[in-house]
Amino acid sequence: MAATPPGPIVRWLLPAGVDPAAAPLLVARALRAVGDGYMAVLLPAYLLAIGLDTLQVGIVSTATMLGSALATLAVGAWGHRFAGQRLLRGAALLMAATGLGFALSTAYAPLLLVAFVGTLNPSAGDVSVFLPLEHARLAGAARGSARTALFARYSVLGALCAAVGALAAGLPDGLAGAGLFDRVNALRGMFVLYGLIGLVVFTLYRRAPVAAAAPEAPAAPLGPSRAIVVRLAALFSVDAFAGGLVVNALLSLWLLQRFGLSLAQAGVYFFWAGLLSAASQFAAPKVAERIGLLNTMVFTHIPANVCLILAALAPSLPLALGLLFVRSALSQMDVPTRTAFVMAVVTPAERSAAASFTAVPRSLAAALSPTLSGALFAAGWIAAPLVACGALKIGYDLVLWRAMRRYRVDEN
């Protein structure tokens, strides 16, 4: 059967030189990002509204990330034995079940269990089991600079749609203010919507030719690239631990407690921050062409984290938001370049395993820090997580640059 020429939407989604079969993965990423965008803002508000305290909010955030890390580890260790499309469908069904579980549960223990086994994402980026599965297939859909551009498009769509989702975080208060629902039920409805998004993603994976975007070589466990992957995983885990201190759910909590923002106001902040993040990720491939993948990762990240530290100490809301916006314009430029760097320094057959084994330490490390942030919030030290995050990330950037600057990347 002859391949159908790509339509205008597919041509708009994909950079030149990319297999059109990668488009469904980008659409799925966009839909999931909408749900992640508003869930990161609403999760602490919902948990506080049903009677949990700030420490328990941190523990639930930790459970979501720890569960994702273990699921990603399983994909890295055994995922090559199964069809990637089947694993993606299973993850989409789990997303639907996660939304339903949170909507139906109000007790702490059941919520903790659902958080652990589900796909809820309280962070600014995608840390779910979807990540290595989609990355491995995207890596096989393009080569060289087109691959970096594809990962940038993937990240940009995620950031843009997460920004739109964050803006939707004001819906529950709007519905409650109009007298249509009480506030808790309005918040609960957003979890139902999250589950419905999971069903749409499942349908997309089922009907789309995801397998066509698979890597050129059969998937295999780590072999020749094991040493560099282990080194990168260790470095990425430091970055992730730091990032876990200020995942969006906890940054939202900081804004609510430090400056008394409403959910709608916090959602507006995350919307504009997401747009800035998307713009920077879109520019990342051009910057990388000029100064290289590694330099782009490091030398945009350091000033972003200086801004985070200064924002934590800012005496007024306008100054804090200004610094956070500058941070948003720089801090995510390393996302597409980091992914492209990992995919370029390993063999094609190892890409799925490399994506998993570099993602797993990130998820495990990030899973530990939200509980620490929750404890610091509960103790009244609400600026400490932001300062610690910025300082640790700056240290990570410097070590990464020194350790990886001698490696050359493969453009195939």
C-alpha positions in Angstrom: 0.0 0.0 0.0 1.5 3.4 -1.0 2.2 5.8 1.7 -0.2 8.7 2.0 1.5 12.1 1.4 1.8 14.2 4.5 -1.0 16.7 5.1 -0.4 20.4 6.0 -0.7 19.8 9.7 2.0 17.1 9.5 4.2 19.3 7.4 3.8 22.1 10.0 4.6 19.8 12.9 7.7 18.2 11.4 11.1 19.8 10.4 12.5 19.0 7.0 14.1 15.6 6.7 11.9 13.9 9.3 9.8 10.8 8.7 6.1 11.9 8.7 5.3 8.9 10.9 6.8 10.8 13.8 3.8 13.2 13.8 1.5 11.1 16.0 4.2 11.1 18.7 4.3 14.9 18.7 0.5 15.2 18.9 0.4 12.7 21.8 3.1 14.7 23.6 1.1 17.9 23.1 -2.1 16.3 24.5 -0.3 14.9 27.5 1.4 18.3 28.2 -2.0 20.0 28.5 -2.9 17.6 31.3 0.5 17.9 32.9 0.4 21.7 32.7 -2.8 22.2 34.8 -2.2 19.2 37.1 1.2 20.6 38.2 -0.6 23.8 39.4 -3.8 22.1 40.7 -2.3 19.1 42.5 -1.2 21.0 45.7 -4.4 23.0 45.8 -6.5 19.8 45.5 -4.5 17.9 48.1 -4.7 20.8 50.5 -8.5 21.3 49.8 -9.2 17.7 50.8 -7.3 18.0 54.1 -3.7 17.0 53.4 -0.8 19.1 54.8 2.2 20.5 53.0 4.5 17.6 54.0 1.9 15.1 52.6 1.8 17.2 49.4 5.5 16.7 49.1 5.3 13.0 49.8 2.6 12.6 47.1 4.8 14.5 44.6 7.6 12.2 45.5 5.5 9.1 45.0 4.4 10.2 41.5 8.0 10.7 40.5 9.3 7.5 42.2 6.7 5.4 40.5 7.5 6.9 37.1 11.2 6.2 37.7 10.6 2.5 38.4 8.4 2.2 35.4 11.0 3.8 33.2 13.6 1.5 34.7 11.5 -1.5 33.7 11.2 -0.1 30.2 15.0 0.2 29.9 15.7 -3.2 31.3 12.9 -5.3 29.6 11.2 -3.0 27.1 13.2 -4.2 24.1 11.4 -7.5 24.5 8.0 -6.0 23.7 6.6 -3.9 20.8 7.0 -0.2 21.6 3.5 0.6 20.3 2.0 -1.8 22.8 3.9 -0.3 25.7 2.8 3.2 24.6 -0.9 2.0 24.5 -0.5 0.5 28.0 0.9 3.8 29.3 -2.0 5.7 27.8 -4.5 3.5 29.6 -2.6 3.9 32.8 -2.9 7.7 32.4 -6.7 7.3 32.1 -6.8 5.2 35.2 -4.6 7.7 37.1 -7.1 10.5 36.5 -10.0 8.4 37.6 -8.2 7.2 40.7 -7.5 10.7 41.9 -11.0 11.9 41.1 -12.5 9.1 43.2 -10.1 9.1 46.1 -9.9 11.5 49.1 -8.0 9.5 51.7 -4.2 9.9 51.9 -3.2 6.2 51.5 -5.2 5.5 48.3 -4.0 8.8 46.8 -0.4 7.8 47.6 -0.9 4.5 45.9 -2.4 6.0 42.8 0.3 8.6 42.7 3.0 5.8 42.8 1.6 3.5 40.1 0.1 6.3 37.9 1.4 8.8 35.4 0.7 12.1 37.1 3.6 14.5 36.5 4.1 17.4 39.1 7.2 18.8 37.3 7.9 21.3 34.5 9.1 18.6 32.1 8.0 15.1 31.0 9.4 12.6 33.5 6.9 9.8 32.7 7.3 6.3 31.2 6.3 7.8 27.8 9.6 9.6 27.6 12.1 6.8 26.6 9.5 5.1 24.4 8.9 8.2 22.4 12.5 9.4 22.4 13.8 6.1 20.9 11.3 6.3 18.0 11.9 10.0 17.4 15.6 9.4 17.2 15.1 6.9 14.4 12.9 9.3 12.4 15.7 11.8 11.6 19.5 12.3 11.5 22.0 15.0 12.3 20.7 18.5 12.7 17.2 17.3 11.7 17.2 15.1 14.8 18.1 18.1 17.1 15.3 20.1 15.4 12.8 17.3 15.8 13.6 17.0 19.5 13.3 20.8 19.8 9.9 20.6 18.1 8.9 17.8 20.5 10.0 19.9 23.5 8.4 23.1 22.2 5.1 21.5 21.6 5.2 20.1 25.2 6.1 23.5 26.6 3.4 25.4 24.7 0.7 22.9 25.5 1.8 22.8 29.1 1.5 26.6 29.2 -2.1 26.4 27.8 -2.8 23.7 30.4 -1.4 25.9 33.2 -3.8 28.7 32.1 -6.6 26.2 32.5 -5.8 25.9 36.2 -8.0 28.8 36.9 -11.1 26.9 35.6 -12.0 25.3 39.0 -12.1 28.6 40.8 -14.1 30.2 38.0 -16.6 27.4 38.1 -16.9 27.6 41.8 -17.2 31.4 41.7 -20.1 31.1 39.2 -21.9 28.7 41.6 -21.8 25.8 39.1 -19.7 23.5 41.4 -18.2 23.6 44.8 -14.5 24.1 44.7 -13.5 20.5 45.6 -15.7 19.0 42.9 -14.5 21.5 40.4 -10.9 20.5 41.1 -11.9 16.8 41.0 -13.4 17.4 37.5 -10.0 18.4 36.2 -8.6 14.9 37.2 -11.5 13.3 35.2 -10.4 15.5 32.2 -6.9 14.2 32.7 -8.2 10.6 32.4 -10.1 11.5 29.3 -6.9 12.9 27.7 -5.3 9.5 28.4 -8.1 7.8 26.4 -7.6 10.1 23.5 -3.8 9.4 23.6 -4.6 5.7 23.6 -6.8 6.1 20.5 -4.1 8.1 18.8 -1.4 5.4 19.5 -3.8 2.7 18.4 -4.6 4.3 15.0 -1.3 5.9 14.2 1.6 4.2 12.5 3.9 4.6 15.6 5.9 1.6 14.6 7.0 3.3 11.4 9.1 5.8 13.5 11.0 3.0 15.2 14.8 3.1 15.2 16.6 1.7 12.2 18.3 -1.0 14.2 16.6 -3.6 16.4 16.4 -2.4 20.0 19.1 -3.9 22.3 20.3 -3.5 25.9 23.3 -1.2 26.6 26.6 -2.5 25.3 29.4 -0.4 23.7 28.0 2.8 25.1 27.5 1.7 28.6 30.4 3.7 30.1 29.2 7.1 28.8 25.6 6.4 29.5 26.4 5.6 33.2 28.4 8.8 33.5 25.7 10.9 31.9 23.1 9.2 34.1 25.0 10.0 37.2 25.4 13.7 36.2 21.7 14.0 35.1 20.6 12.6 38.5 22.2 15.6 40.2 20.4 18.0 37.9 17.1 16.1 38.5 17.5 16.0 42.3 17.9 19.8 42.2 15.0 20.2 39.8 12.8 18.1 42.1 13.1 20.7 44.8 11.1 23.2 42.7 8.8 21.0 40.5 5.9 23.1 39.2 3.6 21.8 41.9 5.9 23.0 44.6 6.8 26.3 42.8 3.0 26.9 42.6 2.8 26.2 46.4 5.7 28.7 46.9 3.8 31.4 44.9 0.6 30.7 46.8 2.3 30.9 50.2 5.0 33.5 49.7 2.9 36.1 47.8 -0.7 34.9 48.2 -1.4 34.3 44.5 -4.7 32.7 43.5 -4.9 29.6 41.4 -5.9 31.7 38.4 -2.9 34.1 38.9 -0.5 31.2 39.4 -1.9 29.7 36.2 -1.3 32.9 34.3 2.3 32.9 35.5 2.9 29.3 34.4 1.3 30.1 31.0 3.7 32.9 30.2 6.7 31.0 31.7 5.7 28.1 29.5 5.6 30.3 26.4 9.1 31.7 27.2 10.3 28.1 27.7 8.9 27.0 24.4 10.5 29.9 22.6 13.9 29.1 24.0 13.6 25.5 23.1 12.7 26.4 19.6 15.8 28.5 19.4 18.0 25.8 20.9 18.9 24.0 17.6 20.1 27.2 16.1 22.2 28.0 19.1 23.6 24.4 19.1 24.6 24.8 15.5 26.8 27.7 16.4 28.3 26.7 19.7 27.6 22.9 20.0 25.1 20.8 21.9 27.1 20.6 25.1 27.9 24.4 25.3 24.2 25.1 24.7 23.2 22.8 27.6 25.7 24.4 30.0 26.0 28.1 29.2 22.3 28.8 29.1 21.6 26.8 32.2 24.0 28.7 34.6 22.4 32.2 34.3 19.0 30.6 34.6 19.8 29.2 37.9 21.4 32.4 39.1 18.0 34.0 38.4 16.3 31.3 40.5 18.4 32.0 43.5 17.8 35.7 43.2 14.1 35.1 42.8 14.0 33.2 46.1 15.5 36.2 47.9 13.5 38.8 46.0 11.5 41.2 48.4 8.6 41.8 46.0 6.3 39.9 43.7 7.2 41.9 40.5 10.9 41.4 41.0 10.5 37.7 41.8 8.3 37.1 38.7 10.7 39.0 36.5 13.6 36.8 37.6 11.5 33.7 37.2 10.6 34.7 33.7 14.2 35.2 32.8 14.9 31.8 34.2 12.1 30.3 32.1 13.6 31.9 28.9 16.8 30.0 29.5 16.4 27.0 31.8 14.9 24.6 29.2 17.2 25.2 26.3 19.1 22.2 27.5 16.2 19.9 27.1 16.2 19.2 23.3 20.0 19.5 23.2 20.5 17.1 26.0 18.3 14.5 24.4 20.0 14.9 21.0 23.4 14.6 22.7 22.5 11.3 24.4 21.0 9.9 21.2 24.1 11.0 19.2 26.8 9.5 21.5 25.3 5.9 21.6 24.7 3.4 18.8 21.3 3.3 17.2 20.4 -0.1 18.7 21.1 1.2 22.2 19.0 4.4 21.9 15.9 3.0 23.7 18.0 1.6 26.5 20.1 4.8 26.7 16.9 7.0 26.9 15.6 4.8 29.7 18.8 4.6 31.7 19.5 8.3 31.5 15.9 9.1 32.4 15.6 6.6 35.3 18.3 8.2 37.6 16.7 11.6 36.8 13.3 10.4 37.9 14.7 8.6 41.0 16.7 11.5 42.1 13.9 14.0 41.4 11.5 11.7 43.3 13.5 12.2 46.5 13.6 16.0 46.7 9.8 17.0 46.7 9.5 15.4 50.2 12.5 17.4 51.3 10.9 20.6 49.9 7.6 19.8 51.6 9.4 19.4 54.9 11.2 22.8 54.4 7.9 24.4 53.5 6.3 22.9 56.7 9.2 24.3 58.7 8.7 27.8 57.3 11.9 27.8 55.2 10.1 28.4 51.9 13.0 30.1 50.1 15.5 27.2 50.9 14.3 24.8 48.2 14.8 27.5 45.4 18.3 28.5 46.6 19.4 24.8 47.0 18.0 24.0 43.5 19.9 26.9 41.8 23.2 26.1 43.6 23.1 22.4 42.8 22.3 23.0 39.2 25.2 25.4 38.7 27.5 22.8 40.2 26.1 20.2 37.8 26.6 22.4 34.8 30.2 23.0 35.5 31.0 19.3 36.1 29.0 18.2 33.0 31.0 20.6 30.8 34.3 19.5 32.1 33.4 15.7 31.9 31.8 15.7 28.4 33.7 18.4 26.4 36.1 15.9 24.8 33.3 13.7 23.3 32.4 14.0 19.7 28.8 13.4 18.6 27.6 11.1 15.8 25.4 12.8 13.2 23.9 9.5 11.9 
